[in-house]
């Protein structure tokens, strides 16, 4: 949800700057920052790392997602115990699994949200994503969702500790903050604390 508005923002303000956008799991992106392959990464609920600094952006609500015709998705809420009985499609990342209070049954593991959403739409199980990752499918009616108030996604920027920060990186941090604020105000990121 952030890539296109961020690219537009950067292209307007800095038309001669070239930016590389990469998608990946939190651990993978943090590793790329540590190796110097990325200047910064927008990550979710990272584990502490003494070689990274984190800039807090926001914490957003997480939703249990299911197929739109699934009768279970008519529930207004789910307890941790009820979720633990569902066949879940979970990220390979331990970060995502750590958000769950109990170790649930896991039907499948995936490395990003595209196959997760496709498998959920096919009725193969249930997943967890923030509203920002499912708003288009909800509007189209291809997914159903129930907010899970006991799971939150903490969004932060990971930057290398001790490495000089370039002007381009400082400008990108400011741009990410500005675009995030706009998306929150527009309702495309929900449940923000």
C-alpha positions as YAML, in Angstrom:
chain: A
units: angstrom
residues:
- id: 1
  name: UNK
  ca: [0.00, 0.00, 0.00]
- id: 2
  name: UNK
  ca: [2.95, 2.33, 0.61]
- id: 3
  name: UNK
  ca: [5.03, 1.77, -2.54]
- id: 4
  name: UNK
  ca: [2.95, 3.66, -5.14]
- id: 5
  name: UNK
  ca: [2.13, 6.74, -3.00]
- id: 6
  name: UNK
  ca: [5.72, 6.87, -1.76]
- id: 7
  name: UNK
  ca: [7.10, 6.63, -5.31]
- id: 8
  name: UNK
  ca: [4.77, 9.45, -6.39]
- id: 9
  name: UNK
  ca: [5.87, 11.59, -3.45]
- id: 10
  name: UNK
  ca: [9.57, 11.02, -4.15]
- id: 11
  name: UNK
  ca: [9.17, 11.55, -7.93]
- id: 12
  name: UNK
  ca: [7.46, 14.90, -7.32]
- id: 13
  name: UNK
  ca: [10.02, 16.17, -4.80]
- id: 14
  name: UNK
  ca: [13.19, 14.56, -6.20]
- id: 15
  name: UNK
  ca: [12.68, 13.75, -9.89]
- id: 16
  name: UNK
  ca: [16.36, 12.84, -10.45]
- id: 17
  name: UNK
  ca: [16.64, 10.44, -7.50]
- id: 18
  name: UNK
  ca: [16.40, 6.71, -8.22]
- id: 19
  name: UNK
  ca: [14.85, 4.55, -5.51]
- id: 20
  name: UNK
  ca: [14.84, 0.76, -5.23]
- id: 21
  name: UNK
  ca: [11.75, -0.80, -3.64]
- id: 22
  name: UNK
  ca: [12.07, -4.33, -2.29]
- id: 23
  name: UNK
  ca: [9.59, -6.59, -0.57]
- id: 24
  name: UNK
  ca: [10.48, -9.32, 1.86]
- id: 25
  name: UNK
  ca: [10.14, -10.73, 5.33]
- id: 26
  name: UNK
  ca: [11.26, -8.62, 8.28]
- id: 27
  name: UNK
  ca: [14.35, -10.76, 9.01]
- id: 28
  name: UNK
  ca: [15.43, -10.73, 5.35]
- id: 29
  name: UNK
  ca: [15.05, -6.96, 5.00]
- id: 30
  name: UNK
  ca: [16.88, -6.26, 8.27]
- id: 31
  name: UNK
  ca: [19.69, -8.52, 7.07]
- id: 32
  name: UNK
  ca: [19.95, -6.56, 3.84]
- id: 33
  name: UNK
  ca: [20.20, -3.31, 5.81]
- id: 34
  name: UNK
  ca: [22.96, -4.82, 7.95]
- id: 35
  name: UNK
  ca: [24.89, -5.95, 4.85]
- id: 36
  name: UNK
  ca: [24.57, -2.49, 3.27]
- id: 37
  name: UNK
  ca: [22.36, -3.71, 0.41]
- id: 38
  name: UNK
  ca: [19.56, -1.39, 1.61]
- id: 39
  name: UNK
  ca: [19.84, 2.01, 3.30]
- id: 40
  name: UNK
  ca: [16.63, 1.43, 5.28]
- id: 41
  name: UNK
  ca: [13.71, -0.95, 5.47]
- id: 42
  name: UNK
  ca: [10.09, -0.65, 6.53]
- id: 43
  name: UNK
  ca: [9.53, -3.72, 8.70]
- id: 44
  name: UNK
  ca: [6.93, -5.21, 11.00]
- id: 45
  name: UNK
  ca: [7.52, -6.01, 14.68]
- id: 46
  name: UNK
  ca: [11.27, -6.66, 14.36]
- id: 47
  name: UNK
  ca: [13.30, -8.50, 16.95]
- id: 48
  name: UNK
  ca: [15.85, -6.40, 18.84]
- id: 49
  name: UNK
  ca: [19.18, -6.08, 17.11]
- id: 50
  name: UNK
  ca: [22.11, -4.16, 18.57]
- id: 51
  name: UNK
  ca: [23.28, -3.20, 15.07]
- id: 52
  name: UNK
  ca: [20.02, -1.54, 13.98]
- id: 53
  name: UNK
  ca: [18.18, 1.60, 15.02]
- id: 54
  name: UNK
  ca: [14.41, 1.64, 14.71]
- id: 55
  name: UNK
  ca: [12.26, 4.67, 13.92]
- id: 56
  name: UNK
  ca: [8.70, 4.09, 15.14]
- id: 57
  name: UNK
  ca: [6.02, 4.82, 12.55]
- id: 58
  name: UNK
  ca: [2.74, 3.39, 13.85]
- id: 59
  name: UNK
  ca: [1.09, 0.28, 15.20]
- id: 60
  name: UNK
  ca: [-1.91, -0.97, 13.26]
- id: 61
  name: UNK
  ca: [-4.68, -3.47, 13.80]
- id: 62
  name: UNK
  ca: [-4.46, -7.01, 12.46]
- id: 63
  name: UNK
  ca: [-7.34, -8.97, 10.96]
- id: 64
  name: UNK
  ca: [-8.12, -12.66, 10.65]
- id: 65
  name: UNK
  ca: [-8.92, -13.18, 6.98]
- id: 66
  name: UNK
  ca: [-10.96, -15.89, 5.35]
- id: 67
  name: UNK
  ca: [-12.87, -16.66, 2.19]
- id: 68
  name: UNK
  ca: [-15.87, -14.33, 1.77]
- id: 69
  name: UNK
  ca: [-18.38, -17.20, 1.76]
- id: 70
  name: UNK
  ca: [-16.96, -18.85, 4.89]
- id: 71
  name: UNK
  ca: [-19.65, -18.93, 7.63]
- id: 72
  name: UNK
  ca: [-17.00, -18.63, 10.37]
- id: 73
  name: UNK
  ca: [-16.17, -15.16, 9.09]
- id: 74
  name: UNK
  ca: [-19.58, -13.90, 10.24]
- id: 75
  name: UNK
  ca: [-18.28, -13.92, 13.83]
- id: 76
  name: UNK
  ca: [-17.66, -10.52, 15.37]
- id: 77
  name: UNK
  ca: [-14.63, -11.71, 17.32]
- id: 78
  name: UNK
  ca: [-12.31, -14.65, 17.86]
- id: 79
  name: UNK
  ca: [-10.56, -15.73, 21.05]
- id: 80
  name: UNK
  ca: [-6.96, -16.96, 20.94]
- id: 81
  name: UNK
  ca: [-8.26, -20.46, 21.67]
- id: 82
  name: UNK
  ca: [-10.71, -20.33, 18.75]
- id: 83
  name: UNK
  ca: [-8.01, -19.10, 16.38]
- id: 84
  name: UNK
  ca: [-5.69, -21.91, 17.49]
- id: 85
  name: UNK
  ca: [-8.19, -24.47, 16.17]
- id: 86
  name: UNK
  ca: [-8.32, -22.99, 12.66]
- id: 87
  name: UNK
  ca: [-6.10, -24.18, 9.78]
- id: 88
  name: UNK
  ca: [-3.80, -21.19, 9.45]
- id: 89
  name: UNK
  ca: [-1.62, -19.98, 6.63]
- id: 90
  name: UNK
  ca: [1.28, -18.26, 8.37]
- id: 91
  name: UNK
  ca: [4.38, -16.40, 7.25]
- id: 92
  name: UNK
  ca: [7.72, -18.18, 7.28]
- id: 93
  name: UNK
  ca: [8.87, -15.43, 9.59]
- id: 94
  name: UNK
  ca: [9.00, -16.22, 13.28]
- id: 95
  name: UNK
  ca: [8.03, -12.58, 13.85]
- id: 96
  name: UNK
  ca: [4.53, -13.27, 12.51]
- id: 97
  name: UNK
  ca: [4.19, -16.45, 14.56]
- id: 98
  name: UNK
  ca: [5.35, -14.64, 17.69]
- id: 99
  name: UNK
  ca: [2.28, -12.40, 17.48]
- id: 100
  name: UNK
  ca: [0.05, -15.36, 18.33]
- id: 101
  name: UNK
  ca: [-0.46, -16.12, 22.02]
- id: 102
  name: UNK
  ca: [-0.70, -19.87, 21.43]
- id: 103
  name: UNK
  ca: [1.00, -22.13, 18.93]
- id: 104
  name: UNK
  ca: [-1.76, -22.74, 16.37]
- id: 105
  name: UNK
  ca: [-2.21, -25.54, 13.88]
- id: 106
  name: UNK
  ca: [-0.46, -24.44, 10.70]
- id: 107
  name: UNK
  ca: [-1.77, -25.69, 7.37]
- id: 108
  name: UNK
  ca: [0.73, -23.81, 5.19]
- id: 109
  name: UNK
  ca: [3.68, -21.41, 5.48]
- id: 110
  name: UNK
  ca: [4.32, -18.67, 2.91]
- id: 111
  name: UNK
  ca: [7.00, -16.06, 2.30]
- id: 112
  name: UNK
  ca: [4.78, -13.09, 1.45]
- id: 113
  name: UNK
  ca: [1.20, -11.90, 1.52]
- id: 114
  name: UNK
  ca: [0.31, -12.54, -2.14]
- id: 115
  name: UNK
  ca: [0.25, -16.35, -1.88]
- id: 116
  name: UNK
  ca: [-1.25, -16.03, 1.61]
- id: 117
  name: UNK
  ca: [-4.21, -14.08, 0.23]
- id: 118
  name: UNK
  ca: [-4.57, -16.41, -2.77]
- id: 119
  name: UNK
  ca: [-4.67, -19.50, -0.55]
- id: 120
  name: UNK
  ca: [-7.17, -17.87, 1.82]
- id: 121
  name: UNK
  ca: [-9.40, -16.87, -1.13]
- id: 122
  name: UNK
  ca: [-9.28, -20.49, -2.31]
- id: 123
  name: UNK
  ca: [-10.62, -21.61, 1.09]
- id: 124
  name: UNK
  ca: [-7.44, -23.45, 2.14]
- id: 125
  name: UNK
  ca: [-7.23, -21.76, 5.53]
- id: 126
  name: UNK
  ca: [-7.11, -18.46, 7.37]
- id: 127
  name: UNK
  ca: [-4.43, -15.82, 7.70]
- id: 128
  name: UNK
  ca: [-3.55, -12.60, 9.49]
- id: 129
  name: UNK
  ca: [-2.89, -9.29, 7.81]
- id: 130
  name: UNK
  ca: [-3.28, -5.63, 8.68]
- id: 131
  name: UNK
  ca: [-6.05, -3.68, 6.98]
- id: 132
  name: UNK
  ca: [-3.49, -1.92, 4.78]
- id: 133
  name: UNK
  ca: [-2.70, -5.30, 3.20]
- id: 134
  name: UNK
  ca: [-6.31, -6.33, 2.51]
- id: 135
  name: UNK
  ca: [-8.33, -3.15, 1.91]
- id: 136
  name: UNK
  ca: [-8.58, -3.73, -1.87]
- id: 137
  name: UNK
  ca: [-9.75, -7.34, -1.48]
- id: 138
  name: UNK
  ca: [-12.30, -6.32, 1.15]
- id: 139
  name: UNK
  ca: [-13.67, -3.62, -1.17]
- id: 140
  name: UNK
  ca: [-13.84, -6.15, -4.03]
- id: 141
  name: UNK
  ca: [-15.49, -8.78, -1.82]
- id: 142
  name: UNK
  ca: [-12.79, -11.39, -2.45]
- id: 143
  name: UNK
  ca: [-11.85, -11.66, 1.25]
- id: 144
  name: UNK
  ca: [-13.68, -11.39, 4.56]
- id: 145
  name: UNK
  ca: [-12.02, -10.09, 7.72]
- id: 146
  name: UNK
  ca: [-12.55, -9.84, 11.48]
- id: 147
  name: UNK
  ca: [-10.32, -7.54, 13.52]
- id: 148
  name: UNK
  ca: [-8.24, -9.37, 16.12]
- id: 149
  name: UNK
  ca: [-7.68, -6.77, 18.87]
- id: 150
  name: UNK
  ca: [-5.10, -8.88, 20.70]
- id: 151
  name: UNK
  ca: [-2.70, -8.84, 17.72]
- id: 152
  name: UNK
  ca: [-1.04, -5.61, 16.58]
- id: 153
  name: UNK
  ca: [1.51, -4.95, 13.83]
- id: 154
  name: UNK
  ca: [4.24, -2.50, 14.87]
- id: 155
  name: UNK
  ca: [5.61, -0.72, 11.79]
- id: 156
  name: UNK
  ca: [9.11, 0.69, 12.06]
- id: 157
  name: UNK
  ca: [11.96, 1.81, 9.85]
- id: 158
  name: UNK
  ca: [15.17, -0.17, 10.36]
- id: 159
  name: UNK
  ca: [18.40, 1.76, 9.80]
- id: 160
  name: UNK
  ca: [21.99, 0.66, 10.36]
- id: 161
  name: UNK
  ca: [23.38, 1.82, 13.70]
- id: 162
  name: UNK
  ca: [26.65, 3.71, 13.46]
- id: 163
  name: UNK
  ca: [26.59, 4.18, 9.69]
- id: 164
  name: UNK
  ca: [26.39, 7.79, 8.46]
- id: 165
  name: UNK
  ca: [22.92, 8.66, 7.17]
- id: 166
  name: UNK
  ca: [22.85, 10.28, 3.74]
- id: 167
  name: UNK
  ca: [20.62, 13.19, 2.84]
- id: 168
  name: UNK
  ca: [18.69, 10.86, 0.51]
- id: 169
  name: UNK
  ca: [18.01, 8.47, 3.40]
- id: 170
  name: UNK
  ca: [16.90, 11.32, 5.68]
- id: 171
  name: UNK
  ca: [14.56, 12.59, 2.94]
- id: 172
  name: UNK
  ca: [13.18, 9.06, 2.41]
- id: 173
  name: UNK
  ca: [12.47, 8.71, 6.14]
- id: 174
  name: UNK
  ca: [10.59, 12.02, 6.06]
- id: 175
  name: UNK
  ca: [8.69, 10.92, 2.94]
- id: 176
  name: UNK
  ca: [7.69, 7.59, 4.50]
- id: 177
  name: UNK
  ca: [6.41, 9.41, 7.59]
- id: 178
  name: UNK
  ca: [4.43, 11.89, 5.45]
- id: 179
  name: UNK
  ca: [2.90, 9.21, 3.21]
- id: 180
  name: UNK
  ca: [2.08, 7.01, 6.22]
- id: 181
  name: UNK
  ca: [0.25, 9.93, 7.85]
- id: 182
  name: UNK
  ca: [-1.76, 10.50, 4.66]
- id: 183
  name: UNK
  ca: [-2.71, 6.81, 4.38]
- id: 184
  name: UNK
  ca: [-3.81, 6.79, 8.02]
- id: 185
  name: UNK
  ca: [-5.88, 9.96, 7.49]
- id: 186
  name: UNK
  ca: [-7.44, 8.44, 4.33]
- id: 187
  name: UNK
  ca: [-8.42, 5.26, 6.24]
- id: 188
  name: UNK
  ca: [-6.24, 2.91, 4.20]
- id: 189
  name: UNK
  ca: [-4.30, 2.08, 7.37]
- id: 190
  name: UNK
  ca: [-6.67, 1.36, 10.26]
- id: 191
  name: UNK
  ca: [-6.59, 0.57, 13.94]
- id: 192
  name: UNK
  ca: [-3.60, 2.84, 14.43]
- id: 193
  name: UNK
  ca: [-2.15, 3.54, 17.86]
...
